[in-house]
């Protein structure tokens, strides 16, 4: 890992194509634990910037910066559309979660979060477990998704929201939210993807599954009678619905022509590589559920949960993601604009009306 000098970092941020007037971008280094991280605070108009921490073996600091900038902006829009009193931020740790992640690494990250004095609140994301967040919480109170802050692991609520969103999309395209007999390609079987697959299976859907972890695939095949495909073939599967639940930028000029599904609705963040990719989906008659709308269940659980409370209100608001998407789909039809454009309009209306 090469160090990032301040002058290079400043130039890299302000000239970056994903820079969107971010309020704060912090480059983090802790030599003792081996921590290299970037924390991006996009917007705090509605409140402190809430967004998860991702641990991933990025090929370069530039790649990590791209993710941090894109994801933090997505969190601003996600929290706004979800009606939460929160801004948007994100953190990325440059490390392999299977080899490099240690308790000292997560605690060191927590110390740097604490230095931001509450302008950024962290939580779980890709490569980070609930136990990891407990370690972060030893160094800062600006953390959510822990036992002390409410409901713990937010991933079941993310999966619940995505399931509700898929039902809403199915009602729009097929005339009914009933998923019995519908085929769904679930790409990515992490905490969220696997739980989504479980709910789809229980709802009577037929599953095509893929993941870079063979053990997750074998388990889904056994438990859900799913059909396994390679992750790079998931887009082209002969299915009704494609549910991307892995990393972002998976919907692009290479993959979109392969999609045979009528609906794209999944948990992954920043699914569209470029805005033009959303336009292309719309042109092809594929209904796209904007990622930051459909996957907001996790952040809803983090924002609304309180210690000792049950999850009744959280589940109610999470299931209502389907209603929000139905409204977006209706506006999409009336205005002949992509659903992601409508979702952005809703987010900006809330931000500008504050």
HELIX and SHEET records of a PDB file:
HELIX    1   1 UNK A    6  UNK A   14  1                                   9    
HELIX    2   2 UNK A   61  UNK A   81  1                                  21    
HELIX    3   3 UNK A  103  UNK A  114  1                                  12    
HELIX    4   4 UNK A  130  UNK A  136  1                                   7    
HELIX    5   5 UNK A  147  UNK A  149  5                                   3    
HELIX    6   6 UNK A  155  UNK A  174  1                                  20    
HELIX    7   7 UNK A  191  UNK A  202  1                                  12    
HELIX    8   8 UNK A  214  UNK A  224  1                                  11    
HELIX    9   9 UNK A  231  UNK A  233  5                                   3    
HELIX   10  10 UNK A  256  UNK A  258  5                                   3    
HELIX   11  11 UNK A  275  UNK A  283  1                                   9    
HELIX   12  12 UNK A  291  UNK A  294  1                                   4    
HELIX   13  13 UNK A  297  UNK A  304  1                                   8    
HELIX   14  14 UNK A  312  UNK A  319  1                                   8    
HELIX   15  15 UNK A  321  UNK A  335  1                                  15    
HELIX   16  16 UNK A  339  UNK A  352  1                                  14    
SHEET    1   A 5 UNK A  24  UNK A  30  0                                        
SHEET    2   A 5 UNK A  35  UNK A  43 -1                                        
SHEET    3   A 5 UNK A  87  UNK A  94 -1                                        
SHEET    4   A 5 UNK A  49  UNK A  50  1                                        
SHEET    5   A 5 UNK A 120  UNK A 121  1                                        
SHEET    1   B 4 UNK A  24  UNK A  30  0                                        
SHEET    2   B 4 UNK A  35  UNK A  43 -1                                        
SHEET    3   B 4 UNK A  87  UNK A  94 -1                                        
SHEET    4   B 4 UNK A  53  UNK A  56  1                                        
SHEET    1   C 6 UNK A 227  UNK A 228  0                                        
SHEET    2   C 6 UNK A 206  UNK A 210  1                                        
SHEET    3   C 6 UNK A 183  UNK A 187  1                                        
SHEET    4   C 6 UNK A 241  UNK A 244  1                                        
SHEET    5   C 6 UNK A 263  UNK A 264  1                                        
SHEET    6   C 6 UNK A 287  UNK A 288  1                                        
END                                                                             
